[in-house]
Amino acid sequence: MNEIRNSTSEQPAGLAWRKSTRSQTSNCVEMAPLHTGPAAVALRDSKDPRGPVLLFNRAGWLGFIAGAKNGQFDLN
């Protein structure tokens, strides 16, 4: 199997975190590209920057973005 599972992990050190320019509150997620290891992207809650992070492989990240664009995670 060549797919890396998405996982929750401790905070990786030295990442360049960023959030959407459309973000206007502190209720956001921040992402950081990873340049080593099997995961491609780290994701965290901006309200808890020292908290756990979600690690996504490339396919998982693209699926997350597609779901967000399609309203899959909307609370309404």
N, C-alpha and C positions, 0 to 999 in steps of 0.2 A: 504494500500500500504506500503510495507516494504522497499522500495528503497528511499534513501536520494538523493535529487537532487544535482547535481554539481553546484557550485556557485562561484561568485567572492566575496572576502571579504577583510576587513582590515587585516593588517599584524598581525598574532598571535604572542604573545611574547614568548621568550625563546625557539625557535625551533633550532634544529641542522640541518642547511641547508647544502646540498652537491650537487655537480654536477658530471657529468660523468668524469671518468679518461681519456676518449677519447677527452674531451673538450680541445681545444688548443687556443681558442679565448675568448673574453668576450661576444660573441653572443650566450649565452647559457641559458638554464633554470636550475634552482636549485629546488630540492625537499627536503621536510622534512616530516618524518613520524609524524602523530599525534597520541597521546596516550589517548586523551579524546574526547568526543563528537561523533557525527554521521559521521564526515568526517574521512577518513583514511590517506590522503596525502594532503599536501599543495604544490603548484607549483608557482614559481615566475620567473621573468625575471632577470637574473644576472646583467644586465645593470642598473636596477632600484630596488635595494634591499629594498628600503622603499616604493615601489609602491604596488599596489594591488596584491593579490594572488588568485589563483584558488584553490578551495577545491574540492577534489574528494572523493566519497565514494569508497569502495573496487572495486565494479563492474565497475565504471567509470574509475578508475585508470588502471585496467587490460585491459579495452577496449582501453584506450589511448596508453598504452605500445604496445598492439597488432597492433594498427594502425601505430604507429611509426616504428615498425619492418617491417611492410608490405609496407612501403613507402607511406602511405595515406597522409602524411603531407609534402612530398617532394615538393619543388618549381619547379623542372624541369618538 
